[in-house]
Amino acid sequence: MQIIEWQDFERVELRVGTLISAAPNEKALKPAYVLQVDLGELGIRTSSAQLTAHYSTDELLGRQVLLSLIHISEPTRLRRI
């Protein structure tokens, strides 16, 4: 594991949101879900997570989750959702 400096950690914004939908991510290389997370005033964000071995889609709905919002200077798409 790589150690980061405190200044790097300060650039990450942590938010708690509510999962409002979960569906299989057909485009993922490994089994994963596409998640819609309601972050209140920040709106609804889309993410993907490899949780299929641990939860069904029904078990995820309504759960509180922690998201790390990282602001990247140039738009990047790591994997299609």
LUMTORLO-443219 format. One record per residue: residue in one letter; x, y, z of N, C-alpha, C, O in turn. Coordinates in steps of 0.1 Angstrom, whole numbers, padded with zeros to 4 digits, always signed. Example, Ala and Ser with C-alpha at 12.3 -4.5 7.8 and 13.67 -1.06 7.14 Angstrom:
# residues 2
A+0132-0057+0078+0123-0045+0078+0132-0033+0078+0142-0033+0085;S+0128-0022+0071+0137-0011+0071+0129+0000+0079+0134+0011+0080;
END
This chain:
# residues 81
M+0008-0012+0000+0000+0000+0000+0009+0012+0000+0019+0013+0007;Q+0005+0022-0008+0012+0035-0009+0008+0044+0002-0004+0046+0004;I+0017+0051+0009+0014+0061+0019+0012+0074+0012+0021+0078+0004;I+0002+0082+0016+0000+0095+0010+0002+0106+0021+0001+0103+0033;E+0005+0117+0016+0007+0129+0026-0006+0134+0030-0016+0133+0023;W-0007+0141+0041-0019+0147+0047-0025+0157+0037-0037+0157+0035;Q-0016+0164+0030-0021+0174+0020-0029+0167+0009-0039+0173+0004;D-0025+0155+0005-0032+0148-0005-0046+0144+0000-0056+0145-0007;F-0047+0139+0012-0059+0135+0018-0069+0146+0020-0081+0145+0018;E-0064+0158+0022-0073+0170+0024-0080+0174+0011-0090+0181+0011;R-0075+0169+0000-0081+0172-0013-0093+0163-0016-0100+0166-0026;V-0095+0153-0009-0106+0143-0011-0118+0148-0002-0116+0150+0010;E-0129+0149-0009-0142+0152-0002-0150+0140+0001-0153+0132-0008;L-0152+0137+0014-0160+0125+0018-0175+0130+0020-0177+0139+0027;R-0184+0122+0015-0198+0125+0016-0206+0112+0019-0202+0102+0014;V-0217+0113+0027-0225+0102+0029-0238+0104+0021-0244+0115+0020;G-0242+0093+0014-0254+0094+0006-0262+0081+0007-0258+0072+0014;T-0274+0081+0001-0283+0070+0002-0284+0063-0012-0287+0070-0022;L-0283+0050-0012-0284+0043-0024-0299+0042-0028-0307+0038-0021;I-0302+0047-0040-0315+0048-0045-0318+0038-0056-0329+0034-0059;S-0307+0033-0063-0309+0022-0072-0296+0014-0074-0285+0020-0073;A-0297+0002-0078-0286-0007-0080-0290-0017-0091-0301-0023-0091;A-0281-0018-0101-0284-0027-0112-0271-0033-0117-0260-0027-0115;P-0271-0045-0123-0259-0051-0128-0252-0042-0138-0259-0037-0147;N-0239-0041-0137-0231-0034-0147-0227-0043-0158-0217-0050-0156;E-0234-0043-0169-0231-0052-0180-0218-0049-0187-0212-0058-0194;K-0213-0037-0185-0200-0033-0192-0188-0035-0184-0177-0034-0189;A-0190-0039-0171-0178-0042-0163-0171-0054-0166-0177-0064-0171;L-0157-0054-0165-0149-0066-0167-0152-0077-0157-0151-0089-0160;K-0154-0073-0144-0157-0082-0133-0171-0078-0128-0176-0067-0130;P-0178-0088-0123-0192-0086-0118-0193-0073-0109-0186-0072-0099;A-0202-0064-0112-0203-0052-0105-0217-0046-0106-0225-0051-0115;Y-0221-0037-0098-0234-0030-0099-0231-0015-0103-0221-0009-0099;V-0241-0010-0110-0241+0005-0112-0250+0010-0101-0261+0005-0100;L-0245+0020-0094-0252+0025-0082-0256+0040-0085-0248+0047-0090;Q-0268+0043-0081-0273+0057-0081-0273+0061-0066-0280+0055-0058;V-0266+0071-0063-0264+0076-0049-0270+0090-0047-0265+0099-0054;D-0279+0092-0038-0285+0105-0036-0276+0112-0025-0276+0107-0014;L-0270+0123-0029-0261+0130-0020-0268+0143-0015-0261+0153-0012;G-0281+0144-0015-0288+0155-0010-0286+0168-0019-0289+0167-0031;E-0280+0178-0014-0278+0191-0021-0268+0189-0033-0269+0198-0042;L-0260+0179-0033-0251+0177-0044-0257+0169-0055-0252+0167-0066;G-0270+0164-0053-0277+0157-0064-0274+0142-0064-0269+0137-0054;I-0278+0136-0074-0276+0121-0076-0263+0119-0084-0261+0124-0095;R-0255+0110-0079-0243+0106-0085-0243+0091-0089-0250+0083-0082;T-0237+0088-0100-0236+0074-0105-0222+0069-0102-0212+0075-0104;S-0222+0056-0097-0209+0050-0094-0210+0035-0097-0221+0030-0101;S-0199+0028-0096-0199+0014-0098-0191+0007-0087-0181+0012-0082;A-0196-0005-0083-0189-0012-0072-0190-0027-0074-0200-0032-0078;Q-0180-0034-0070-0179-0049-0071-0185-0055-0058-0177-0060-0050;L-0198-0054-0057-0204-0059-0045-0213-0071-0047-0220-0075-0038;T-0213-0076-0059-0222-0087-0063-0221-0100-0054-0230-0107-0052;A-0209-0102-0049-0206-0114-0041-0212-0113-0027-0213-0122-0020;H-0214-0100-0023-0218-0097-0009-0233-0093-0007-0238-0095+0003;Y-0239-0087-0018-0252-0081-0016-0260-0083-0029-0255-0083-0040;S-0273-0085-0027-0282-0085-0039-0286-0070-0041-0284-0062-0032;T-0292-0067-0052-0296-0053-0055-0306-0049-0045-0306-0037-0040;D-0315-0057-0041-0326-0054-0031-0320-0051-0017-0325-0042-0010;E-0309-0057-0013-0303-0055+0000-0295-0041+0000-0293-0036+0011;L-0292-0036-0012-0284-0023-0012-0294-0011-0011-0289-0001-0006;L-0306-0012-0016-0315-0001-0016-0317+0005-0003-0320-0002+0007;G-0316+0018-0001-0318+0025+0011-0306+0026+0020-0306+0033+0031;R-0295+0019+0017-0284+0019+0026-0276+0032+0025-0276+0038+0014;Q-0270+0036+0036-0261+0047+0036-0247+0043+0032-0242+0033+0036;V-0241+0051+0023-0228+0048+0018-0219+0060+0019-0223+0071+0019;L-0206+0058+0020-0196+0068+0020-0189+0069+0007-0184+0059+0002;L-0190+0081+0001-0183+0083-0012-0172+0093-0011-0172+0102-0003;S-0161+0090-0018-0150+0099-0018-0151+0107-0032-0150+0100-0042;L-0153+0120-0031-0154+0128-0043-0140+0134-0046-0135+0142-0038;I-0134+0130-0057-0121+0135-0060-0123+0144-0073-0128+0140-0083;H-0118+0156-0072-0119+0166-0083-0106+0165-0091-0095+0168-0087;I-0108+0160-0103-0097+0159-0113-0097+0170-0122-0108+0174-0127;S-0086+0176-0125-0085+0188-0134-0090+0185-0148-0096+0194-0154;E-0087+0173-0153-0091+0170-0167-0101+0159-0166-0099+0149-0159;P-0112+0160-0174-0123+0150-0174-0117+0136-0178-0110+0135-0187;T-0120+0126-0170-0115+0112-0172-0126+0102-0170-0134+0104-0161;R-0127+0092-0179-0137+0082-0177-0129+0069-0175-0123+0064-0185;L-0129+0064-0163-0121+0052-0160-0127+0039-0167-0119+0031-0173;R-0139+0038-0166-0147+0026-0171-0161+0031-0175-0166+0039-0167;R-0166+0027-0186-0180+0031-0189-0190+0025-0179-0189+0013-0175;I-0199+0033-0176-0210+0028-0167-0223+0029-0175-0234+0026-0170;
END
